[in-house]
Amino acid sequence: MSFMQSFGKPSILIIGCGDIGLRVAGQLSRSHQVFALTSSQNRFQELREVGAIPILGNLDHPDSLWRLSGLAQTVIHLAPPQNQGNRDCRTRNLLRILAQGANTVRRMIYISTTGVYGDHRGAKVSETTPVNPQSERAQRRVDAERVLRLWAPAHGVALTILRVPGIYARDRLPLDRLRAKTPALLASEDAYSNHIHSDDLARLVCAAVYRGKPQRIINACDGGETKMGDYFDEVADAFGLARPERLPAVELEKIVSSMLWSFMRESRRVTNTRLSELKTPLRYPSVADFLRTISKNL
């Protein structure tokens, strides 16, 4: 007897159960049997507390993934690629195992990134904008998308890709950066940044399980058009911190990490028109809306 038959509920497998995965598991465990892949037994209790059944395995080690075959009808893939290379080996390892499950999987939700669009110098981008990855990190995400878009229709799987921008929450704000007085770019040189609150993203992932159209890409962002420095200013004001100094790009690049600079040098305004397909209004349509809710409790 399979796991799905033994529990009598539709089954969902979450790959990559960090902050967003825990939020998703907590919501879906009310109506589904939720399995969560983790590479650490130390996380078993945390996963059980949100109603998930932990499965020990590591995407970097395919021989540890055999339990996933035939386990679930729906797979939510939140795991990032490995840290090097331009191919997502983890997604490839996952799909090889899932393909052995006698076509059990019927729906896949993949969490990608708006970084696949690359730099558009502040212009608007939509889901039909060609990808233009400008870092290895983004190239790995494009590779994952391409592999999934080939695999899904070939195996009768309805695939929904959510492209996600910068995720924020009460414990995911740039407070350490502000306290360290890390400068931001001059307004005239600054890049647009795009955001989504953790709670809203988790709700959108759950909505995609029910309403995601097959072979569809959706920008899962709030649609705001805030420049990065202005975002830092908003957070600083909400917490009574000093606004960061503004520097020209030629100076700032020398003092920030290469990872941070890779984010700061790409500017685009990501539209979210297709978000309406998921029929899930955002609780926080902008960062400012969220900051107003927490400033009352400071």
Protein Blocks (a to p, Z undefined) as FASTA:
>chain_A
ZZklmnopacdddehiafklmmmmmmmmmmpccddddfbfklmmmmmmnopacddddfkl
mklmmmmgokbmbdcdfbdcdfedjbdfklmmmmmmmmmnoomambdcddddfklnopne
hpacdfklccddfbfklmmmmmmmmmmmmmmmmnopacddddddddddfklccklmmmno
pacddfklpccdddddfklmmmmmmmmmmmocghiacdddehiacdfklmmmmmmmmnop
acdddddfklmmmmmcfklmmmmmpccdddfklmmmnopacfblbfklmmmmmmmmZZ
